[in-house]
């Protein structure tokens, strides 16, 4: 798995994922809010399978 999530995208995914999970767990949110696990996981591992399918890469270019 080559990293394809970077920078601001990563931060937004982690914050959104934590917010959805907190809403579901602590504030008796709807069951669908547990979907926050997905953006949290993709933000933490820097890889999004959907980005791979559609050819998106938000990681900065590494120059030699």
PDBQT receptor file of N, H, CA, C and O in Angstrom, charges set to zero:
ATOM      1  N   UNK A   1       0.836  -1.173   0.000  1.00  0.00    +0.000 N 
ATOM      2  CA  UNK A   1       0.000   0.000   0.000  1.00  0.00    +0.000 C 
ATOM      3  C   UNK A   1       0.886   1.242   0.000  1.00  0.00    +0.000 C 
ATOM      4  O   UNK A   1       1.648   1.479   0.937  1.00  0.00    +0.000 OA
ATOM      5  N   UNK A   2       0.774   2.005  -1.033  1.00  0.00    +0.000 N 
ATOM      6  H   UNK A   2       0.155   1.813  -1.794  1.00  0.00    +0.000 HD
ATOM      7  CA  UNK A   2       1.522   3.242  -1.149  1.00  0.00    +0.000 C 
ATOM      8  C   UNK A   2       0.667   4.376  -0.587  1.00  0.00    +0.000 C 
ATOM      9  O   UNK A   2      -0.516   4.482  -0.912  1.00  0.00    +0.000 OA
ATOM     10  N   UNK A   3       1.259   5.222   0.254  1.00  0.00    +0.000 N 
ATOM     11  H   UNK A   3       2.220   5.136   0.518  1.00  0.00    +0.000 HD
ATOM     12  CA  UNK A   3       0.517   6.320   0.878  1.00  0.00    +0.000 C 
ATOM     13  C   UNK A   3      -0.082   7.234  -0.189  1.00  0.00    +0.000 C 
ATOM     14  O   UNK A   3       0.603   7.648  -1.125  1.00  0.00    +0.000 OA
ATOM     15  N   UNK A   4      -1.370   7.541  -0.033  1.00  0.00    +0.000 N 
ATOM     16  H   UNK A   4      -1.926   7.204   0.727  1.00  0.00    +0.000 HD
ATOM     17  CA  UNK A   4      -2.017   8.458  -0.966  1.00  0.00    +0.000 C 
ATOM     18  C   UNK A   4      -2.874   9.511  -0.248  1.00  0.00    +0.000 C 
ATOM     19  O   UNK A   4      -3.649  10.226  -0.883  1.00  0.00    +0.000 OA
ATOM     20  N   UNK A   5      -2.728   9.595   1.068  1.00  0.00    +0.000 N 
ATOM     21  H   UNK A   5      -2.098   9.014   1.584  1.00  0.00    +0.000 HD
ATOM     22  CA  UNK A   5      -3.431  10.598   1.866  1.00  0.00    +0.000 C 
ATOM     23  C   UNK A   5      -2.374  11.409   2.612  1.00  0.00    +0.000 C 
ATOM     24  O   UNK A   5      -1.532  10.849   3.313  1.00  0.00    +0.000 OA
ATOM     25  N   UNK A   6      -2.422  12.710   2.458  1.00  0.00    +0.000 N 
ATOM     26  H   UNK A   6      -3.106  13.165   1.888  1.00  0.00    +0.000 HD
ATOM     27  CA  UNK A   6      -1.415  13.514   3.126  1.00  0.00    +0.000 C 
ATOM     28  C   UNK A   6      -1.919  14.871   3.566  1.00  0.00    +0.000 C 
ATOM     29  O   UNK A   6      -2.976  15.329   3.132  1.00  0.00    +0.000 OA
ATOM     30  N   UNK A   7      -1.157  15.502   4.423  1.00  0.00    +0.000 N 
ATOM     31  H   UNK A   7      -0.298  15.131   4.775  1.00  0.00    +0.000 HD
ATOM     32  CA  UNK A   7      -1.379  16.876   4.846  1.00  0.00    +0.000 C 
ATOM     33  C   UNK A   7      -2.743  17.174   5.433  1.00  0.00    +0.000 C 
ATOM     34  O   UNK A   7      -3.196  16.525   6.376  1.00  0.00    +0.000 OA
ATOM     35  N   UNK A   8      -3.384  18.174   4.850  1.00  0.00    +0.000 N 
ATOM     36  H   UNK A   8      -3.016  18.701   4.084  1.00  0.00    +0.000 HD
ATOM     37  CA  UNK A   8      -4.677  18.636   5.345  1.00  0.00    +0.000 C 
ATOM     38  C   UNK A   8      -5.724  17.534   5.249  1.00  0.00    +0.000 C 
ATOM     39  O   UNK A   8      -6.567  17.391   6.135  1.00  0.00    +0.000 OA
ATOM     40  N   UNK A   9      -5.667  16.763   4.180  1.00  0.00    +0.000 N 
ATOM     41  H   UNK A   9      -4.983  16.880   3.461  1.00  0.00    +0.000 HD
ATOM     42  CA  UNK A   9      -6.604  15.649   3.992  1.00  0.00    +0.000 C 
ATOM     43  C   UNK A   9      -6.532  14.696   5.191  1.00  0.00    +0.000 C 
ATOM     44  O   UNK A   9      -7.566  14.262   5.699  1.00  0.00    +0.000 OA
ATOM     45  N   UNK A  10      -5.338  14.375   5.634  1.00  0.00    +0.000 N 
ATOM     46  H   UNK A  10      -4.498  14.727   5.221  1.00  0.00    +0.000 HD
ATOM     47  CA  UNK A  10      -5.135  13.471   6.764  1.00  0.00    +0.000 C 
ATOM     48  C   UNK A  10      -5.734  14.062   8.037  1.00  0.00    +0.000 C 
ATOM     49  O   UNK A  10      -6.436  13.367   8.773  1.00  0.00    +0.000 OA
ATOM     50  N   UNK A  11      -5.464  15.331   8.300  1.00  0.00    +0.000 N 
ATOM     51  H   UNK A  11      -4.895  15.896   7.703  1.00  0.00    +0.000 HD
ATOM     52  CA  UNK A  11      -5.974  15.983   9.504  1.00  0.00    +0.000 C 
ATOM     53  C   UNK A  11      -7.500  16.031   9.508  1.00  0.00    +0.000 C 
ATOM     54  O   UNK A  11      -8.127  15.774  10.536  1.00  0.00    +0.000 OA
ATOM     55  N   UNK A  12      -8.097  16.357   8.364  1.00  0.00    +0.000 N 
ATOM     56  H   UNK A  12      -7.588  16.565   7.529  1.00  0.00    +0.000 HD
ATOM     57  CA  UNK A  12      -9.561  16.415   8.274  1.00  0.00    +0.000 C 
ATOM     58  C   UNK A  12     -10.170  15.041   8.515  1.00  0.00    +0.000 C 
ATOM     59  O   UNK A  12     -11.179  14.922   9.211  1.00  0.00    +0.000 OA
ATOM     60  N   UNK A  13      -9.572  14.011   7.950  1.00  0.00    +0.000 N 
ATOM     61  H   UNK A  13      -8.753  14.107   7.384  1.00  0.00    +0.000 HD
ATOM     62  CA  UNK A  13     -10.086  12.651   8.135  1.00  0.00    +0.000 C 
ATOM     63  C   UNK A  13     -10.032  12.238   9.606  1.00  0.00    +0.000 C 
ATOM     64  O   UNK A  13     -10.992  11.668  10.124  1.00  0.00    +0.000 OA
ATOM     65  N   UNK A  14      -8.923  12.521  10.275  1.00  0.00    +0.000 N 
ATOM     66  H   UNK A  14      -8.144  12.985   9.853  1.00  0.00    +0.000 HD
ATOM     67  CA  UNK A  14      -8.781  12.134  11.682  1.00  0.00    +0.000 C 
ATOM     68  C   UNK A  14      -9.773  12.897  12.552  1.00  0.00    +0.000 C 
ATOM     69  O   UNK A  14     -10.431  12.303  13.405  1.00  0.00    +0.000 OA
ATOM     70  N   UNK A  15      -9.886  14.200  12.347  1.00  0.00    +0.000 N 
ATOM     71  H   UNK A  15      -9.352  14.683  11.654  1.00  0.00    +0.000 HD
ATOM     72  CA  UNK A  15     -10.813  15.009  13.150  1.00  0.00    +0.000 C 
ATOM     73  C   UNK A  15     -12.255  14.589  12.909  1.00  0.00    +0.000 C 
ATOM     74  O   UNK A  15     -13.023  14.431  13.859  1.00  0.00    +0.000 OA
ATOM     75  N   UNK A  16     -12.631  14.406  11.643  1.00  0.00    +0.000 N 
ATOM     76  H   UNK A  16     -12.008  14.534  10.872  1.00  0.00    +0.000 HD
ATOM     77  CA  UNK A  16     -13.988  13.989  11.313  1.00  0.00    +0.000 C 
ATOM     78  C   UNK A  16     -14.297  12.604  11.886  1.00  0.00    +0.000 C 
ATOM     79  O   UNK A  16     -15.377  12.377  12.430  1.00  0.00    +0.000 OA
ATOM     80  N   UNK A  17     -13.350  11.694  11.759  1.00  0.00    +0.000 N 
ATOM     81  H   UNK A  17     -12.472  11.879  11.317  1.00  0.00    +0.000 HD
ATOM     82  CA  UNK A  17     -13.547  10.344  12.294  1.00  0.00    +0.000 C 
ATOM     83  C   UNK A  17     -13.731  10.346  13.802  1.00  0.00    +0.000 C 
ATOM     84  O   UNK A  17     -14.629   9.685  14.323  1.00  0.00    +0.000 OA
ATOM     85  N   UNK A  18     -12.881  11.089  14.505  1.00  0.00    +0.000 N 
ATOM     86  H   UNK A  18     -12.151  11.626  14.082  1.00  0.00    +0.000 HD
ATOM     87  CA  UNK A  18     -13.010  11.166  15.961  1.00  0.00    +0.000 C 
ATOM     88  C   UNK A  18     -14.316  11.826  16.374  1.00  0.00    +0.000 C 
ATOM     89  O   UNK A  18     -14.951  11.403  17.340  1.00  0.00    +0.000 OA
ATOM     90  N   UNK A  19     -14.716  12.860  15.644  1.00  0.00    +0.000 N 
ATOM     91  H   UNK A  19     -14.200  13.203  14.859  1.00  0.00    +0.000 HD
ATOM     92  CA  UNK A  19     -15.967  13.555  15.969  1.00  0.00    +0.000 C 
ATOM     93  C   UNK A  19     -17.167  12.627  15.788  1.00  0.00    +0.000 C 
ATOM     94  O   UNK A  19     -18.056  12.595  16.640  1.00  0.00    +0.000 OA
ATOM     95  N   UNK A  20     -17.201  11.881  14.699  1.00  0.00    +0.000 N 
ATOM     96  H   UNK A  20     -16.480  11.907  14.007  1.00  0.00    +0.000 HD
ATOM     97  CA  UNK A  20     -18.320  10.957  14.468  1.00  0.00    +0.000 C 
ATOM     98  C   UNK A  20     -18.363   9.843  15.512  1.00  0.00    +0.000 C 
ATOM     99  O   UNK A  20     -19.433   9.481  16.000  1.00  0.00    +0.000 OA
ATOM    100  N   UNK A  21     -17.195   9.304  15.849  1.00  0.00    +0.000 N 
ATOM    101  H   UNK A  21     -16.326   9.598  15.452  1.00  0.00    +0.000 HD
ATOM    102  CA  UNK A  21     -17.142   8.234  16.852  1.00  0.00    +0.000 C 
ATOM    103  C   UNK A  21     -17.568   8.767  18.219  1.00  0.00    +0.000 C 
ATOM    104  O   UNK A  21     -18.307   8.100  18.943  1.00  0.00    +0.000 OA
ATOM    105  N   UNK A  22     -17.108   9.963  18.573  1.00  0.00    +0.000 N 
ATOM    106  H   UNK A  22     -16.508  10.505  17.985  1.00  0.00    +0.000 HD
ATOM    107  CA  UNK A  22     -17.504  10.567  19.850  1.00  0.00    +0.000 C 
ATOM    108  C   UNK A  22     -19.004  10.810  19.892  1.00  0.00    +0.000 C 
ATOM    109  O   UNK A  22     -19.649  10.582  20.916  1.00  0.00    +0.000 OA
ATOM    110  N   UNK A  23     -19.555  11.273  18.781  1.00  0.00    +0.000 N 
ATOM    111  H   UNK A  23     -19.031  11.458  17.950  1.00  0.00    +0.000 HD
ATOM    112  CA  UNK A  23     -20.999  11.522  18.703  1.00  0.00    +0.000 C 
ATOM    113  C   UNK A  23     -21.768  10.219  18.920  1.00  0.00    +0.000 C 
ATOM    114  O   UNK A  23     -22.754  10.186  19.656  1.00  0.00    +0.000 OA
ATOM    115  N   UNK A  24     -21.312   9.156  18.278  1.00  0.00    +0.000 N 
ATOM    116  H   UNK A  24     -20.512   9.182  17.680  1.00  0.00    +0.000 HD
ATOM    117  CA  UNK A  24     -21.993   7.870  18.390  1.00  0.00    +0.000 C 
ATOM    118  C   UNK A  24     -21.851   7.273  19.795  1.00  0.00    +0.000 C 
ATOM    119  O   UNK A  24     -22.807   6.719  20.339  1.00  0.00    +0.000 OA
ATOM    120  N   UNK A  25     -20.667   7.389  20.370  1.00  0.00    +0.000 N 
ATOM    121  H   UNK A  25     -19.891   7.839  19.928  1.00  0.00    +0.000 HD
ATOM    122  CA  UNK A  25     -20.390   6.731  21.648  1.00  0.00    +0.000 C 
ATOM    123  C   UNK A  25     -20.854   7.546  22.858  1.00  0.00    +0.000 C 
ATOM    124  O   UNK A  25     -21.552   7.023  23.727  1.00  0.00    +0.000 OA
ATOM    125  N   UNK A  26     -20.475   8.801  22.916  1.00  0.00    +0.000 N 
ATOM    126  H   UNK A  26     -19.907   9.226  22.211  1.00  0.00    +0.000 HD
ATOM    127  CA  UNK A  26     -20.702   9.593  24.120  1.00  0.00    +0.000 C 
ATOM    128  C   UNK A  26     -22.029  10.343  24.126  1.00  0.00    +0.000 C 
ATOM    129  O   UNK A  26     -22.603  10.584  25.188  1.00  0.00    +0.000 OA
ATOM    130  N   UNK A  27     -22.510  10.708  22.960  1.00  0.00    +0.000 N 
ATOM    131  H   UNK A  27     -22.044  10.512  22.097  1.00  0.00    +0.000 HD
ATOM    132  CA  UNK A  27     -23.700  11.554  22.911  1.00  0.00    +0.000 C 
ATOM    133  C   UNK A  27     -24.917  10.840  22.341  1.00  0.00    +0.000 C 
ATOM    134  O   UNK A  27     -25.861  11.476  21.873  1.00  0.00    +0.000 OA
ATOM    135  N   UNK A  28     -24.886   9.523  22.383  1.00  0.00    +0.000 N 
ATOM    136  H   UNK A  28     -24.119   9.006  22.763  1.00  0.00    +0.000 HD
ATOM    137  CA  UNK A  28     -26.006   8.709  21.933  1.00  0.00    +0.000 C 
ATOM    138  C   UNK A  28     -26.463   9.074  20.520  1.00  0.00    +0.000 C 
ATOM    139  O   UNK A  28     -27.652   9.231  20.241  1.00  0.00    +0.000 OA
ATOM    140  N   UNK A  29     -25.466   9.201  19.643  1.00  0.00    +0.000 N 
ATOM    141  H   UNK A  29     -24.501   9.073  19.870  1.00  0.00    +0.000 HD
ATOM    142  CA  UNK A  29     -25.756   9.513  18.242  1.00  0.00    +0.000 C 
ATOM    143  C   UNK A  29     -26.304   8.308  17.511  1.00  0.00    +0.000 C 
ATOM    144  O   UNK A  29     -26.407   7.222  18.080  1.00  0.00    +0.000 OA
ATOM    145  N   UNK A  30     -26.653   8.497  16.258  1.00  0.00    +0.000 N 
ATOM    146  H   UNK A  30     -26.569   9.380  15.796  1.00  0.00    +0.000 HD
ATOM    147  CA  UNK A  30     -27.207   7.381  15.477  1.00  0.00    +0.000 C 
ATOM    148  C   UNK A  30     -26.152   6.309  15.193  1.00  0.00    +0.000 C 
ATOM    149  O   UNK A  30     -24.950   6.572  15.244  1.00  0.00    +0.000 OA
ATOM    150  N   UNK A  31     -26.614   5.123  14.901  1.00  0.00    +0.000 N 
ATOM    151  H   UNK A  31     -27.590   4.908  14.860  1.00  0.00    +0.000 HD
ATOM    152  CA  UNK A  31     -25.715   3.992  14.634  1.00  0.00    +0.000 C 
ATOM    153  C   UNK A  31     -24.809   4.282  13.444  1.00  0.00    +0.000 C 
ATOM    154  O   UNK A  31     -23.647   3.876  13.443  1.00  0.00    +0.000 OA
ATOM    155  N   UNK A  32     -25.328   4.985  12.420  1.00  0.00    +0.000 N 
ATOM    156  H   UNK A  32     -26.272   5.315  12.421  1.00  0.00    +0.000 HD
ATOM    157  CA  UNK A  32     -24.517   5.253  11.232  1.00  0.00    +0.000 C 
ATOM    158  C   UNK A  32     -23.307   6.124  11.541  1.00  0.00    +0.000 C 
ATOM    159  O   UNK A  32     -22.382   6.178  10.730  1.00  0.00    +0.000 OA
ATOM    160  N   UNK A  33     -23.278   6.803  12.676  1.00  0.00    +0.000 N 
ATOM    161  H   UNK A  33     -24.029   6.759  13.335  1.00  0.00    +0.000 HD
ATOM    162  CA  UNK A  33     -22.136   7.656  13.024  1.00  0.00    +0.000 C 
ATOM    163  C   UNK A  33     -20.868   6.832  13.274  1.00  0.00    +0.000 C 
ATOM    164  O   UNK A  33     -19.764   7.375  13.255  1.00  0.00    +0.000 OA
ATOM    165  N   UNK A  34     -21.022   5.535  13.507  1.00  0.00    +0.000 N 
ATOM    166  H   UNK A  34     -21.920   5.094  13.523  1.00  0.00    +0.000 HD
ATOM    167  CA  UNK A  34     -19.839   4.676  13.688  1.00  0.00    +0.000 C 
ATOM    168  C   UNK A  34     -19.032   4.561  12.393  1.00  0.00    +0.000 C 
ATOM    169  O   UNK A  34     -17.925   4.022  12.405  1.00  0.00    +0.000 OA
ATOM    170  N   UNK A  35     -19.563   5.052  11.294  1.00  0.00    +0.000 N 
ATOM    171  H   UNK A  35     -20.462   5.490  11.284  1.00  0.00    +0.000 HD
ATOM    172  CA  UNK A  35     -18.813   5.075  10.036  1.00  0.00    +0.000 C 
ATOM    173  C   UNK A  35     -17.560   5.944  10.190  1.00  0.00    +0.000 C 
ATOM    174  O   UNK A  35     -16.673   5.908   9.338  1.00  0.00    +0.000 OA
ATOM    175  N   UNK A  36     -17.488   6.705  11.248  1.00  0.00    +0.000 N 
ATOM    176  H   UNK A  36     -18.209   6.734  11.941  1.00  0.00    +0.000 HD
ATOM    177  CA  UNK A  36     -16.309   7.519  11.542  1.00  0.00    +0.000 C 
ATOM    178  C   UNK A  36     -15.037   6.696  11.687  1.00  0.00    +0.000 C 
ATOM    179  O   UNK A  36     -13.933   7.235  11.610  1.00  0.00    +0.000 OA
ATOM    180  N   UNK A  37     -15.186   5.405  11.895  1.00  0.00    +0.000 N 
ATOM    181  H   UNK A  37     -16.083   4.967  11.958  1.00  0.00    +0.000 HD
ATOM    182  CA  UNK A  37     -14.020   4.523  11.976  1.00  0.00    +0.000 C 
ATOM    183  C   UNK A  37     -13.270   4.519  10.639  1.00  0.00    +0.000 C 
ATOM    184  O   UNK A  37     -12.044   4.408  10.618  1.00  0.00    +0.000 OA
ATOM    185  N   UNK A  38     -13.993   4.638   9.535  1.00  0.00    +0.000 N 
ATOM    186  H   UNK A  38     -14.989   4.728   9.552  1.00  0.00    +0.000 HD
ATOM    187  CA  UNK A  38     -13.370   4.583   8.208  1.00  0.00    +0.000 C 
ATOM    188  C   UNK A  38     -12.449   5.786   7.962  1.00  0.00    +0.000 C 
ATOM    189  O   UNK A  38     -11.275   5.585   7.651  1.00  0.00    +0.000 OA
ATOM    190  N   UNK A  39     -12.939   7.033   8.090  1.00  0.00    +0.000 N 
ATOM    191  H   UNK A  39     -13.893   7.196   8.342  1.00  0.00    +0.000 HD
ATOM    192  CA  UNK A  39     -12.012   8.144   7.862  1.00  0.00    +0.000 C 
ATOM    193  C   UNK A  39     -10.879   8.183   8.893  1.00  0.00    +0.000 C 
ATOM    194  O   UNK A  39      -9.763   8.588   8.567  1.00  0.00    +0.000 OA
ATOM    195  N   UNK A  40     -11.153   7.768  10.124  1.00  0.00    +0.000 N 
ATOM    196  H   UNK A  40     -12.059   7.439  10.389  1.00  0.00    +0.000 HD
ATOM    197  CA  UNK A  40     -10.097   7.724  11.128  1.00  0.00    +0.000 C 
ATOM    198  C   UNK A  40      -8.997   6.744  10.715  1.00  0.00    +0.000 C 
ATOM    199  O   UNK A  40      -7.812   7.072  10.781  1.00  0.00    +0.000 OA
ATOM    200  N   UNK A  41      -9.386   5.557  10.297  1.00  0.00    +0.000 N 
ATOM    201  H   UNK A  41     -10.348   5.290  10.244  1.00  0.00    +0.000 HD
ATOM    202  CA  UNK A  41      -8.409   4.546   9.893  1.00  0.00    +0.000 C 
ATOM    203  C   UNK A  41      -7.618   4.990   8.659  1.00  0.00    +0.000 C 
ATOM    204  O   UNK A  41      -6.397   4.844   8.621  1.00  0.00    +0.000 OA
ATOM    205  N   UNK A  42      -8.306   5.526   7.661  1.00  0.00    +0.000 N 
ATOM    206  H   UNK A  42      -9.299   5.645   7.693  1.00  0.00    +0.000 HD
ATOM    207  CA  UNK A  42      -7.592   5.945   6.446  1.00  0.00    +0.000 C 
ATOM    208  C   UNK A  42      -6.668   7.120   6.730  1.00  0.00    +0.000 C 
ATOM    209  O   UNK A  42      -5.618   7.246   6.100  1.00  0.00    +0.000 OA
ATOM    210  N   UNK A  43      -7.044   7.977   7.667  1.00  0.00    +0.000 N 
ATOM    211  H   UNK A  43      -7.897   7.874   8.179  1.00  0.00    +0.000 HD
ATOM    212  CA  UNK A  43      -6.168   9.078   8.043  1.00  0.00    +0.000 C 
ATOM    213  C   UNK A  43      -4.948   8.597   8.798  1.00  0.00    +0.000 C 
ATOM    214  O   UNK A  43      -3.853   9.126   8.603  1.00  0.00    +0.000 OA
ATOM    215  N   UNK A  44      -5.113   7.604   9.658  1.00  0.00    +0.000 N 
ATOM    216  H   UNK A  44      -6.002   7.175   9.817  1.00  0.00    +0.000 HD
ATOM    217  CA  UNK A  44      -3.991   7.104  10.454  1.00  0.00    +0.000 C 
ATOM    218  C   UNK A  44      -3.006   6.270   9.636  1.00  0.00    +0.000 C 
ATOM    219  O   UNK A  44      -1.806   6.297   9.907  1.00  0.00    +0.000 OA
ATOM    220  N   UNK A  45      -3.495   5.535   8.644  1.00  0.00    +0.000 N 
ATOM    221  H   UNK A  45      -4.470   5.513   8.424  1.00  0.00    +0.000 HD
ATOM    222  CA  UNK A  45      -2.589   4.689   7.859  1.00  0.00    +0.000 C 
ATOM    223  C   UNK A  45      -2.143   5.344   6.552  1.00  0.00    +0.000 C 
ATOM    224  O   UNK A  45      -1.372   4.757   5.794  1.00  0.00    +0.000 OA
ATOM    225  N   UNK A  46      -2.631   6.571   6.287  1.00  0.00    +0.000 N 
ATOM    226  H   UNK A  46      -3.258   7.048   6.903  1.00  0.00    +0.000 HD
ATOM    227  CA  UNK A  46      -2.241   7.337   5.089  1.00  0.00    +0.000 C 
ATOM    228  C   UNK A  46      -2.589   6.639   3.780  1.00  0.00    +0.000 C 
ATOM    229  O   UNK A  46      -1.917   6.849   2.770  1.00  0.00    +0.000 OA
ATOM    230  N   UNK A  47      -3.617   5.823   3.787  1.00  0.00    +0.000 N 
ATOM    231  H   UNK A  47      -4.162   5.653   4.607  1.00  0.00    +0.000 HD
ATOM    232  CA  UNK A  47      -4.002   5.120   2.567  1.00  0.00    +0.000 C 
ATOM    233  C   UNK A  47      -5.518   5.059   2.464  1.00  0.00    +0.000 C 
ATOM    234  O   UNK A  47      -6.201   4.693   3.420  1.00  0.00    +0.000 OA
ATOM    235  N   UNK A  48      -6.033   5.420   1.301  1.00  0.00    +0.000 N 
ATOM    236  H   UNK A  48      -5.478   5.717   0.524  1.00  0.00    +0.000 HD
ATOM    237  CA  UNK A  48      -7.472   5.354   1.034  1.00  0.00    +0.000 C 
ATOM    238  C   UNK A  48      -7.695   4.489  -0.209  1.00  0.00    +0.000 C 
ATOM    239  O   UNK A  48      -7.259   4.857  -1.300  1.00  0.00    +0.000 OA
ATOM    240  N   UNK A  49      -8.365   3.350  -0.058  1.00  0.00    +0.000 N 
ATOM    241  H   UNK A  49      -8.719   3.051   0.828  1.00  0.00    +0.000 HD
ATOM    242  CA  UNK A  49      -8.608   2.481  -1.211  1.00  0.00    +0.000 C 
ATOM    243  C   UNK A  49      -9.406   3.170  -2.321  1.00  0.00    +0.000 C 
ATOM    244  O   UNK A  49      -9.150   2.928  -3.501  1.00  0.00    +0.000 OA
ATOM    245  N   UNK A  50     -10.354   4.013  -1.966  1.00  0.00    +0.000 N 
ATOM    246  H   UNK A  50     -10.562   4.210  -1.008  1.00  0.00    +0.000 HD
ATOM    247  CA  UNK A  50     -11.138   4.721  -2.972  1.00  0.00    +0.000 C 
ATOM    248  C   UNK A  50     -10.247   5.652  -3.794  1.00  0.00    +0.000 C 
ATOM    249  O   UNK A  50     -10.413   5.752  -5.009  1.00  0.00    +0.000 OA
ATOM    250  N   UNK A  51      -9.302   6.334  -3.140  1.00  0.00    +0.000 N 
ATOM    251  H   UNK A  51      -9.167   6.253  -2.153  1.00  0.00    +0.000 HD
ATOM    252  CA  UNK A  51      -8.367   7.196  -3.867  1.00  0.00    +0.000 C 
ATOM    253  C   UNK A  51      -7.571   6.381  -4.886  1.00  0.00    +0.000 C 
ATOM    254  O   UNK A  51      -7.317   6.851  -5.995  1.00  0.00    +0.000 OA
ATOM    255  N   UNK A  52      -7.180   5.171  -4.515  1.00  0.00    +0.000 N 
ATOM    256  H   UNK A  52      -7.387   4.789  -3.614  1.00  0.00    +0.000 HD
ATOM    257  CA  UNK A  52      -6.443   4.313  -5.449  1.00  0.00    +0.000 C 
ATOM    258  C   UNK A  52      -7.288   3.976  -6.670  1.00  0.00    +0.000 C 
ATOM    259  O   UNK A  52      -6.780   3.962  -7.791  1.00  0.00    +0.000 OA
ATOM    260  N   UNK A  53      -8.556   3.708  -6.463  1.00  0.00    +0.000 N 
ATOM    261  H   UNK A  53      -8.969   3.719  -5.552  1.00  0.00    +0.000 HD
ATOM    262  CA  UNK A  53      -9.445   3.345  -7.570  1.00  0.00    +0.000 C 
ATOM    263  C   UNK A  53      -9.667   4.501  -8.539  1.00  0.00    +0.000 C 
ATOM    264  O   UNK A  53      -9.748   4.294  -9.750  1.00  0.00    +0.000 OA
ATOM    265  N   UNK A  54      -9.767   5.719  -8.006  1.00  0.00    +0.000 N 
ATOM    266  H   UNK A  54      -9.701   5.887  -7.022  1.00  0.00    +0.000 HD
ATOM    267  CA  UNK A  54     -10.051   6.861  -8.883  1.00  0.00    +0.000 C 
ATOM    268  C   UNK A  54      -8.805   7.662  -9.244  1.00  0.00    +0.000 C 
ATOM    269  O   UNK A  54      -8.896   8.657  -9.963  1.00  0.00    +0.000 OA
ATOM    270  N   UNK A  55      -7.639   7.238  -8.750  1.00  0.00    +0.000 N 
ATOM    271  H   UNK A  55      -7.565   6.430  -8.166  1.00  0.00    +0.000 HD
ATOM    272  CA  UNK A  55      -6.376   7.865  -9.146  1.00  0.00    +0.000 C 
ATOM    273  C   UNK A  55      -6.055   9.181  -8.462  1.00  0.00    +0.000 C 
ATOM    274  O   UNK A  55      -5.383  10.030  -9.047  1.00  0.00    +0.000 OA
ATOM    275  N   UNK A  56      -6.519   9.367  -7.240  1.00  0.00    +0.000 N 
ATOM    276  H   UNK A  56      -7.065   8.678  -6.765  1.00  0.00    +0.000 HD
ATOM    277  CA  UNK A  56      -6.246  10.597  -6.495  1.00  0.00    +0.000 C 
ATOM    278  C   UNK A  56      -5.100  10.359  -5.530  1.00  0.00    +0.000 C 
ATOM    279  O   UNK A  56      -4.995   9.283  -4.940  1.00  0.00    +0.000 OA
ATOM    280  N   UNK A  57      -4.237  11.356  -5.365  1.00  0.00    +0.000 N 
ATOM    281  H   UNK A  57      -4.322  12.230  -5.844  1.00  0.00    +0.000 HD
ATOM    282  CA  UNK A  57      -3.127  11.281  -4.426  1.00  0.00    +0.000 C 
ATOM    283  C   UNK A  57      -2.918  12.667  -3.843  1.00  0.00    +0.000 C 
ATOM    284  O   UNK A  57      -2.580  13.599  -4.573  1.00  0.00    +0.000 OA
ATOM    285  N   UNK A  58      -3.116  12.821  -2.523  1.00  0.00    +0.000 N 
ATOM    286  H   UNK A  58      -3.390  12.064  -1.930  1.00  0.00    +0.000 HD
ATOM    287  CA  UNK A  58      -2.937  14.126  -1.894  1.00  0.00    +0.000 C 
ATOM    288  C   UNK A  58      -1.611  14.230  -1.140  1.00  0.00    +0.000 C 
ATOM    289  O   UNK A  58      -1.357  15.237  -0.479  1.00  0.00    +0.000 OA
ATOM    290  N   UNK A  59      -0.774  13.217  -1.229  1.00  0.00    +0.000 N 
ATOM    291  H   UNK A  59      -0.980  12.399  -1.766  1.00  0.00    +0.000 HD
ATOM    292  CA  UNK A  59       0.549  13.289  -0.615  1.00  0.00    +0.000 C 
ATOM    293  C   UNK A  59       1.435  14.224  -1.413  1.00  0.00    +0.000 C 
ATOM    294  O   UNK A  59       1.337  14.298  -2.638  1.00  0.00    +0.000 OA
ATOM    295  N   UNK A  60       2.303  14.938  -0.706  1.00  0.00    +0.000 N 
ATOM    296  H   UNK A  60       2.382  14.878   0.289  1.00  0.00    +0.000 HD
ATOM    297  CA  UNK A  60       3.231  15.811  -1.442  1.00  0.00    +0.000 C 
ATOM    298  C   UNK A  60       4.208  14.969  -2.274  1.00  0.00    +0.000 C 
ATOM    299  O   UNK A  60       4.539  13.838  -1.919  1.00  0.00    +0.000 OA
ATOM    300  N   UNK A  61       4.646  15.539  -3.360  1.00  0.00    +0.000 N 
ATOM    301  H   UNK A  61       4.378  16.458  -3.649  1.00  0.00    +0.000 HD
ATOM    302  CA  UNK A  61       5.588  14.850  -4.256  1.00  0.00    +0.000 C 
ATOM    303  C   UNK A  61       6.948  14.807  -3.584  1.00  0.00    +0.000 C 
ATOM    304  O   UNK A  61       7.449  15.824  -3.103  1.00  0.00    +0.000 OA
ATOM    305  N   UNK A  62       7.548  13.607  -3.555  1.00  0.00    +0.000 N 
ATOM    306  H   UNK A  62       7.141  12.782  -3.946  1.00  0.00    +0.000 HD
ATOM    307  CA  UNK A  62       8.885  13.455  -2.985  1.00  0.00    +0.000 C 
ATOM    308  C   UNK A  62       9.906  13.609  -4.106  1.00  0.00    +0.000 C 
ATOM    309  O   UNK A  62       9.888  12.855  -5.078  1.00  0.00    +0.000 OA
ATOM    310  N   UNK A  63      10.789  14.579  -3.969  1.00  0.00    +0.000 N 
ATOM    311  H   UNK A  63      10.804  15.192  -3.179  1.00  0.00    +0.000 HD
ATOM    312  CA  UNK A  63      11.811  14.834  -4.981  1.00  0.00    +0.000 C 
ATOM    313  C   UNK A  63      13.150  14.257  -4.534  1.00  0.00    +0.000 C 
ATOM    314  O   UNK A  63      13.493  14.307  -3.353  1.00  0.00    +0.000 OA
ATOM    315  N   UNK A  64      13.888  13.721  -5.466  1.00  0.00    +0.000 N 
ATOM    316  H   UNK A  64      13.610  13.681  -6.425  1.00  0.00    +0.000 HD
ATOM    317  CA  UNK A  64      15.185  13.127  -5.140  1.00  0.00    +0.000 C 
ATOM    318  C   UNK A  64      16.274  14.161  -5.197  1.00  0.00    +0.000 C 
ATOM    319  O   UNK A  64      17.439  13.845  -4.952  1.00  0.00    +0.000 OA
TER     320      UNK A  64
